[in-house]
Amino acid sequence: MTSTVPSNSPSASVLEGVPGPLIPGTGHEARIGADAQAVTTRYWQYGEGMGSGSFPEGCYPVLLVHGFRGDHHGLEIIANYLLKLIPNVSIISPDLPGFGRSGDLPESAPGEDSIDAYVAWLQDFVEHTNPLGLPLHVVGHSFGSIVTSAFAAAHPNSLALLSLINPISEPALEGRQRVTSRLASLYYRAGAALPEKIGYPLLRSQLITRLSSEVMMRTKDRAMRRFINGQHAAYFGSFGSRRGVLSAYEASIAHTAAEYAAAIRVPVQMLVAEDDDLGTPETARAMYATLTSRDLPDSTTGARERLDMIPEVGHLIHYETPRRAAELIADFAADHSGNEK
């Protein structure tokens, strides 16, 4: 199933304005993983069971996984819309290891792929927050789309649905942004290698954050641009260590969500931006074509794969069209409301 999201009127933009007051969720902390490999993980819960730290019986469970250089705040607007759109929803949104208030992943051995460490952490996190084994709807944005796609391919019994926002559908070092990606790689390597007094300020540079923010935005609304710049200024520098941010960046450019598509055994929704800096409609459609060729279990109801193309927006669906994104995710959820895991 494919669709292009229309505006409310022929002359109206699909881009949205500054959101109103948000429910911040209840914060929790847990050691995720075994013994010395455990990661101190901070996460937030919204809706049903928000004081418990786990998905309660009878809820509709949604797990949100944010992108690179962000934390759970990046998906908080979508979380707030989902609270209004999905009955009995319980939403859990962690800070990925190495970002926000979560600890770093254990240091990888030379040559070890850190995406595997993220997947192992996510599986342990799901076991911690979903002890009842409820049919889990996982949502990943950007780098989170890579992590969640790899997770879905490796652990098909741990989730029921997968929604990908701004899915990474082309290799960063081969696509149209390959020069930018190589420059960014040099930037993160320099930030990790330079003396601490130089490296940390470089990686947390507000100038570089502002330039990145300006490049990704598509809205012309001044208030909205101030809001997005403020979000990035507040949260882009919230990483634990230089080693951790370099490892995450290298994982983000070494992999795509598309490479895992054929191995995912649950229904997948792609929320694709028409003007994404980190992919094109053509590479997104190629990923979707891979999804359509899968042989899923006969018990699956509803659309087995779905591509929703959102016009005008770039890589910031979660800021510039969060209400539309939440409506599409809720519609995907409703389409599969009879599925059991």
Buried (B, 14 or more C-beta within 10 A) or exposed (E): BBEEBEEEEEEEBBBBEBBEEBEEBBBBEBEBBEEEEBBBBBBBBBBBBBEEBBBBEEBBBBBBBBBBBBBBBBBBBBBBBBBEBBEEBBBBBBBBBBBBBBBBBBEBEEEEBBBEBBBBBBBBBBEBBBEEEBBBBBBBBBBBBBBBBBBBBBBBEBBBBBBBBBBBBBBBEEBEBBEBBEEBBEBBBBBBEBEEEEBBEBBBBEEBBBEBBEEBBBBEBEEBBEBBBEBBEEBBBBBBBBBBBBBBBBBBBBBBBBBBBEBBBBBBBBBBBBEBBBBBBEBBBBBBEBBEEBEBEEEBEBBBBBBBBBBBBBBBBBBBBBBBBBBBBBBBBEBBEEBEB
